[in-house]
Amino acid sequence: MTTSGPVLRIAYLYPDLMNLYADRGNVTCLERRCAWRGVTPLVQRLEWDDRLTGPADLYVIGGGQDRQQQLASQGLTRRNADQLLSSLGDGAAMLAVCGGYQLMAHRYRAADGSELAGLGVFDAETVHPGSDVPRCIGNVVCDWNGSRLVGFENHGGRTYLGSNSIPLARVVRGHGNNSEDGTEGAVVGSAIGTYLHGSVLPKNPHLADHIIRLALARGAPDFELAPLDDAAEWAAHRAAVRAAGLR
Ligand code: GLN
């Protein structure tokens, strides 16, 4: 790793609570893909009762079960909402997966009818229709920016986008946001929400680099990410496409 390039500050929200299906691999992937290009990643890992120590360039949060989501919701709304929302308003980037994505929208109504407050980054809300309704589970392939994203989803909540969110991608195989309207995830500014676990970034290197570019856009807009040998990453991507029954 060289130190002549830019620094990228990553705030990793609640890795102990919000880490379903290896979501922590997203942060490892971002760290490596930065370091291989001479970008120095500085990661703050937040526990439930921690406060953000300052602005970050990129906020990352994974998925979690309803109980863990409840604690994460408290940590976010009570201790970190102001800093996080002001950074995003200044153009910071975000990757929020599944339960983390739900918490970054307006609210999540859980299977038992209780409501968790979200931060309202995404104009969207999520309703869990109840534990007797089948969950959205399986391999996902979607169309994104003229290419594909792959991942694995497992959620009870159905997310409905408001008019100020645009979908991240269009579902080709799988359920996506709600199993009804063909949308997957959401984008607002430089913030991305998605239901894709996997972890999603290692097998979607184009999305990983897109997020790094978003995160560098303010501090080092002219920095060019050198190409990497992504043969293994694309082999994993193709295997996920096949696992979803597509070619
Ligand atoms: N608890 C949420 C749901 O089931 C999120 C699950 C997850 O993050 N995988 O909808």
Boltz pocket constraint, residues with backbone or C-beta under 6 A from the ligand:
constraints:
  - pocket:
      binder: B
      contacts: [[A, 20], [A, 62], [A, 63], [A, 64], [A, 65], [A, 66], [A, 69], [A, 97], [A, 98], [A, 99], [A, 100], [A, 128], [A, 154], [A, 155], [A, 156], [A, 157], [A, 158]]
      max_distance: 6.0
